[in-house]
Amino acid sequence: MSTETTQHTGGATRADRIGFIGLGQMGMGMARNLCRAGLPLVACDIDPAKTAEIAGEGAAVAESPADVAAAARIVITMVDTDAQSRDVIVGPGGIVGAARPGDIVICMSTIDPLSVREMHDTLAAQGIGMIEAPVVGMIRGATEGTLRAYVGGAAETLDACRHVLDPMTREIIHVGGIGQGLAMKLINNMLYHVSSIAAIEAMMLGHRAGLDPKVMKEVIGRSTGNSAAFQYRADRIIRRDFDGVRLDISVKDMELELSLGKSFGVPLLLPALALQVFRMGSANGMGSEDATGIIRIYEDICRTMIDSGAAEDQEKGDDA
């Protein structure tokens, strides 16, 4: 355990402490809400600026995932990729090397369901519990504590850590066994990603047809073509606001969606096409921006830009 961990957790016992690994776009807001709920937090991230920021909220800082597991009975992981999840949970210097029987790992990353099943089995062999709880609600939901968590795993394990999920969420949905929470998240995201491309193309078509983009947003909002994706993308296009969940993260999630379809023998034709459009965005230097920025590819093709203007700030999308 690091010196900082000992210093900042005060009189909290290991049984009380919550570990948090991964302070990225989503993780920082989630960790901050745990601190503000009064839960003694021990955090770890590869970026020292991130750990310094969460320390300002009263969290302790650990040097490695193993240090987090040594200091806390329940540990959350919220990293970007499958490989990162494996590293921090079952890799050298990971949680598995320091956790004790009866501890619980909550994987909140969006990764391959097969990977989480394999990690679950590795941990279970040492008496360590695990659930997955991928979330939807985007950065705003992470900041405001209004995420939805799709939980896969044993009901008794979930019950033992509901108090940890509550400050970060508005709804906790237990959808089934290990791996099924991630399957649900990927299917939800698949619908959202396909709808996002349809929304972007609809906004460009409407613009070329002479429609006011604000009128489109309002009218479709009351019509059968409406969706969370359309409202989110239309609002961002009108405001020319392309700051949000990184497009490269969306590409990673879409690849997982197609992998899930392949594993069950289900053809996913529209998601495959949508992925190619998202990849075009990455290839055009938009990987660190919100996927709504893909509208600029269509604007280049059509040689026109959708007029910008003020729109209400709403973020109702569930892509995370």
C-alpha positions as CSV (number, residue, x, y, z in Angstrom):
1,M,0.0,0.0,0.0
2,S,1.3,3.4,-0.9
3,T,2.1,6.1,1.7
4,E,-0.6,8.3,0.2
5,T,-3.2,5.6,0.7
6,T,-2.5,5.3,4.4
7,Q,-2.4,9.1,4.8
8,H,-5.7,10.0,3.2
9,T,-8.1,7.2,4.3
10,G,-7.9,8.1,8.0
11,G,-9.7,5.7,10.2
12,A,-11.5,3.9,7.4
13,T,-11.0,0.1,7.5
14,R,-10.2,-2.0,4.5
15,A,-13.8,-3.4,4.6
16,D,-15.2,0.1,4.2
17,R,-12.9,1.4,1.5
18,I,-13.9,1.4,-2.2
19,G,-11.2,1.1,-4.9
20,F,-11.5,2.8,-8.2
21,I,-9.2,2.2,-11.2
22,G,-9.5,4.4,-14.3
23,L,-10.2,8.1,-14.1
24,G,-10.9,8.9,-17.7
25,Q,-13.8,10.8,-19.3
26,M,-16.4,8.7,-17.5
27,G,-14.4,7.4,-14.5
28,M,-13.5,10.8,-13.0
29,G,-17.2,11.9,-12.6
30,M,-18.1,8.5,-11.2
31,A,-15.3,8.5,-8.7
32,R,-16.1,12.0,-7.7
33,N,-19.7,11.0,-6.9
34,L,-18.5,8.2,-4.7
35,C,-16.3,10.7,-2.7
36,R,-19.2,13.1,-2.4
37,A,-21.4,10.3,-1.1
38,G,-19.0,9.9,1.8
39,L,-17.5,6.6,0.7
40,P,-13.8,6.3,1.5
41,L,-12.1,6.0,-1.9
42,V,-8.7,4.7,-3.0
43,A,-8.0,5.5,-6.6
44,C,-5.4,4.7,-9.3
45,D,-4.8,6.0,-12.8
46,I,-1.8,6.1,-15.1
47,D,-2.1,9.9,-15.3
48,P,-0.8,11.6,-12.2
49,A,-2.9,14.7,-13.0
50,K,-6.0,12.6,-12.7
51,T,-5.0,11.1,-9.4
52,A,-4.1,14.6,-8.1
53,E,-7.6,15.8,-9.1
54,I,-9.5,13.0,-7.3
55,A,-7.2,13.4,-4.3
56,G,-8.6,17.0,-4.1
57,E,-12.0,15.4,-3.5
58,G,-10.7,13.5,-0.5
59,A,-9.7,10.2,-2.1
60,A,-6.5,8.3,-1.3
61,V,-4.1,7.5,-4.1
62,A,-2.5,4.2,-4.8
63,E,0.4,3.4,-7.1
64,S,-1.0,0.3,-8.8
65,P,-4.1,-1.8,-9.2
66,A,-2.6,-4.3,-6.7
67,D,-2.2,-1.5,-4.2
68,V,-5.8,-0.6,-4.6
69,A,-6.9,-4.2,-4.0
70,A,-4.7,-4.3,-0.9
71,A,-6.4,-1.3,0.5
72,A,-10.1,-1.9,-0.4
73,R,-12.5,-4.9,-0.3
74,I,-14.6,-3.7,-3.3
75,V,-12.8,-2.5,-6.4
76,I,-14.3,-0.8,-9.4
77,T,-12.5,-0.9,-12.8
78,M,-13.4,1.7,-15.5
79,V,-10.7,1.5,-18.1
80,D,-11.1,1.8,-21.9
81,T,-10.2,-1.5,-23.5
82,D,-10.3,-5.2,-23.1
83,A,-6.6,-5.4,-22.8
84,Q,-6.5,-2.7,-20.1
85,S,-9.2,-4.5,-18.2
86,R,-7.2,-7.8,-18.2
87,D,-4.1,-6.0,-17.1
88,V,-5.6,-4.3,-14.1
89,I,-7.7,-7.3,-13.0
90,V,-5.8,-10.5,-13.7
91,G,-2.4,-9.2,-15.1
92,P,0.9,-8.9,-13.2
93,G,0.5,-6.2,-10.6
94,G,-3.2,-6.5,-11.0
95,I,-6.1,-6.9,-8.6
96,V,-5.9,-10.7,-8.5
97,G,-2.5,-10.6,-6.8
98,A,-3.6,-8.6,-3.8
99,A,-7.3,-9.3,-3.4
100,R,-8.6,-11.6,-0.7
101,P,-11.3,-14.3,-0.6
102,G,-14.7,-12.5,-0.2
103,D,-13.5,-9.4,-2.0
104,I,-15.5,-8.1,-5.0
105,V,-14.5,-6.7,-8.4
106,I,-17.0,-4.5,-10.3
107,C,-16.0,-4.2,-13.9
108,M,-17.8,-1.2,-15.3
109,S,-15.8,-1.0,-18.6
110,T,-17.4,-1.9,-21.9
111,I,-15.4,-4.9,-23.0
112,D,-15.9,-8.4,-24.6
113,P,-18.4,-10.5,-22.6
114,L,-16.2,-13.5,-23.1
115,S,-13.3,-11.7,-21.4
116,V,-15.3,-10.8,-18.4
117,R,-16.5,-14.4,-18.1
118,E,-12.8,-15.6,-18.2
119,M,-11.8,-13.0,-15.6
120,H,-14.7,-14.0,-13.4
121,D,-13.6,-17.6,-13.4
122,T,-10.0,-16.7,-12.6
123,L,-11.1,-14.6,-9.6
124,A,-13.7,-17.2,-8.5
125,A,-10.9,-19.8,-8.2
126,Q,-9.5,-17.6,-5.5
127,G,-12.8,-16.9,-3.8
128,I,-13.1,-13.4,-5.2
129,G,-16.5,-12.3,-6.4
130,M,-17.1,-10.3,-9.6
131,I,-20.0,-8.6,-11.4
132,E,-20.0,-6.5,-14.5
133,A,-21.9,-3.2,-14.5
134,P,-21.4,-1.4,-17.8
135,V,-23.2,2.0,-17.8
136,V,-25.1,4.2,-20.2
137,G,-25.7,7.9,-19.8
138,M,-22.6,9.5,-21.3
139,I,-20.3,12.0,-19.6
140,R,-23.1,14.1,-18.3
141,G,-24.6,11.0,-16.6
142,A,-21.3,10.2,-15.0
143,T,-20.9,13.7,-13.7
144,E,-24.4,14.0,-12.4
145,G,-24.7,10.4,-11.0
146,T,-27.5,9.5,-13.3
147,L,-26.1,6.6,-15.2
148,R,-27.9,3.3,-15.8
149,A,-26.0,0.2,-14.9
150,Y,-26.6,-3.1,-16.7
151,V,-25.5,-5.7,-14.2
152,G,-24.4,-9.3,-15.0
153,G,-23.5,-11.7,-12.2
154,A,-24.8,-13.3,-9.1
155,A,-27.6,-11.6,-7.3
156,E,-26.0,-11.9,-3.9
157,T,-22.8,-10.3,-5.2
158,L,-24.8,-7.4,-6.6
159,D,-26.6,-7.0,-3.3
160,A,-23.3,-6.7,-1.5
161,C,-22.3,-3.7,-3.5
162,R,-25.5,-1.8,-4.3
163,H,-24.4,0.9,-1.9
164,V,-21.4,1.5,-4.2
165,L,-23.3,1.6,-7.4
166,D,-26.1,3.9,-6.0
167,P,-24.2,7.2,-5.9
168,M,-23.2,6.8,-9.6
169,T,-26.5,5.7,-11.0
170,R,-30.2,6.5,-11.3
171,E,-31.1,2.9,-12.1
172,I,-29.4,-0.5,-11.5
173,I,-30.8,-3.3,-13.8
174,H,-29.8,-6.9,-13.1
175,V,-30.2,-8.5,-16.5
176,G,-28.7,-11.9,-15.8
177,G,-25.5,-13.9,-15.3
178,I,-22.0,-12.9,-15.9
179,G,-21.5,-11.5,-19.4
180,Q,-25.1,-10.7,-20.0
181,G,-24.8,-7.1,-18.7
182,L,-22.2,-6.4,-21.3
183,A,-24.3,-8.1,-24.0
184,M,-27.2,-5.8,-23.1
185,K,-24.9,-2.7,-23.2
186,L,-23.5,-3.7,-26.6
187,I,-27.0,-4.2,-28.0
188,N,-28.2,-0.9,-26.7
189,N,-25.1,0.8,-28.1
190,M,-25.6,-0.9,-31.5
191,L,-29.0,0.6,-31.8
192,Y,-27.7,4.0,-30.8
193,H,-24.7,3.9,-33.2
194,V,-26.9,3.0,-36.2
195,S,-29.4,5.6,-35.2
196,S,-26.7,8.2,-34.9
197,I,-25.6,7.8,-38.6
198,A,-29.3,8.0,-39.6
199,A,-29.6,11.2,-37.6
200,I,-26.5,12.8,-39.1
201,E,-27.7,11.9,-42.6
202,A,-31.2,13.2,-41.9
203,M,-29.8,16.5,-40.7
204,M,-27.8,16.9,-43.9
205,L,-30.7,15.9,-46.1
206,G,-33.0,18.3,-44.4
207,H,-30.4,21.1,-44.7
208,R,-30.1,20.5,-48.5
209,A,-33.9,20.4,-48.8
210,G,-34.0,23.9,-47.2
211,L,-35.3,22.9,-43.8
212,D,-34.3,24.9,-40.7
213,P,-32.3,22.5,-38.5
214,K,-34.0,23.8,-35.3
215,V,-37.4,23.1,-36.8
216,M,-36.3,19.6,-37.8
217,K,-35.2,18.9,-34.3
218,E,-38.5,20.1,-32.9
219,V,-40.8,18.5,-35.4
220,I,-39.0,15.1,-35.4
221,G,-39.0,15.3,-31.6
222,R,-42.8,15.0,-31.8
223,S,-42.9,12.4,-34.6
224,T,-42.3,8.7,-35.2
225,G,-38.7,9.2,-36.4
226,N,-37.6,10.6,-33.1
227,S,-34.9,8.9,-31.0
228,A,-32.5,9.7,-28.2
229,A,-29.7,9.5,-30.8
230,F,-31.5,12.0,-33.1
231,Q,-32.1,14.5,-30.4
232,Y,-28.5,14.3,-29.1
233,R,-26.9,14.5,-32.6
234,A,-29.2,17.2,-33.9
235,D,-28.6,19.4,-30.8
236,R,-24.8,19.0,-31.2
237,I,-24.9,19.7,-34.9
238,I,-26.9,22.9,-34.4
239,R,-24.6,24.1,-31.7
240,R,-21.4,22.9,-33.5
241,D,-20.5,21.2,-30.3
242,F,-18.3,18.2,-30.9
243,D,-16.8,17.7,-27.4
244,G,-18.0,14.5,-25.8
245,V,-17.3,10.8,-25.6
246,R,-14.3,10.1,-27.9
247,L,-15.2,8.7,-31.3
248,D,-12.3,6.2,-31.0
249,I,-14.1,4.7,-28.0
250,S,-17.3,4.4,-30.0
251,V,-15.3,2.6,-32.7
252,K,-14.0,0.2,-30.1
253,D,-17.5,-0.5,-28.8
254,M,-18.9,-1.0,-32.3
255,E,-16.2,-3.6,-33.0
256,L,-17.3,-5.4,-29.9
257,E,-20.9,-5.3,-31.1
258,L,-19.9,-7.0,-34.4
259,S,-17.8,-9.5,-32.5
260,L,-20.8,-10.4,-30.4
261,G,-23.0,-10.9,-33.5
262,K,-20.3,-13.1,-35.0
263,S,-20.0,-15.2,-31.9
264,F,-23.8,-16.0,-32.0
265,G,-24.0,-16.3,-35.8
266,V,-26.2,-13.2,-36.2
267,P,-25.5,-11.0,-39.3
268,L,-25.3,-7.3,-38.3
269,L,-25.5,-5.5,-41.7
270,L,-26.4,-2.0,-40.6
271,P,-24.0,-1.9,-37.6
272,A,-21.2,-3.0,-40.0
273,L,-22.0,-0.1,-42.3
274,A,-22.2,2.4,-39.4
275,L,-18.8,1.2,-38.2
276,Q,-17.3,2.1,-41.6
277,V,-18.6,5.7,-41.3
278,F,-17.3,6.0,-37.7
279,R,-13.9,4.8,-39.0
280,M,-14.0,7.5,-41.6
281,G,-14.3,10.0,-38.8
282,S,-11.3,8.5,-37.1
283,A,-9.3,8.5,-40.3
284,N,-10.1,12.2,-40.7
285,G,-8.6,13.1,-37.4
286,M,-11.8,13.2,-35.3
287,G,-11.0,10.3,-33.0
288,S,-10.7,12.4,-29.9
289,E,-14.0,14.2,-30.6
290,D,-17.7,13.3,-30.1
291,A,-18.9,11.2,-33.0
292,T,-21.3,14.0,-34.0
293,G,-18.3,15.6,-35.7
294,I,-18.8,13.1,-38.5
295,I,-21.3,15.6,-39.9
296,R,-18.3,17.5,-41.3
297,I,-17.5,14.6,-43.6
298,Y,-21.0,14.9,-45.0
299,E,-20.6,18.7,-45.2
300,D,-17.4,18.2,-47.2
301,I,-19.1,15.8,-49.6
302,C,-22.1,18.0,-50.0
303,R,-20.1,21.2,-50.1
304,T,-22.2,22.9,-47.6
305,M,-22.3,23.5,-43.8
306,I,-25.3,23.3,-41.6
307,D,-26.0,26.7,-40.1
308,S,-25.1,26.9,-36.5
309,G,-27.3,28.5,-33.8
310,A,-28.2,28.4,-30.2
311,A,-30.1,25.3,-29.0
312,E,-31.0,24.1,-25.6
313,D,-28.2,22.1,-23.9
314,Q,-29.5,18.5,-23.7
315,E,-27.6,15.3,-23.6
316,K,-30.1,12.5,-23.7
317,G,-28.0,9.9,-25.5
318,D,-27.1,6.6,-23.9
319,D,-23.9,5.8,-25.7
320,A,-21.0,5.5,-23.2
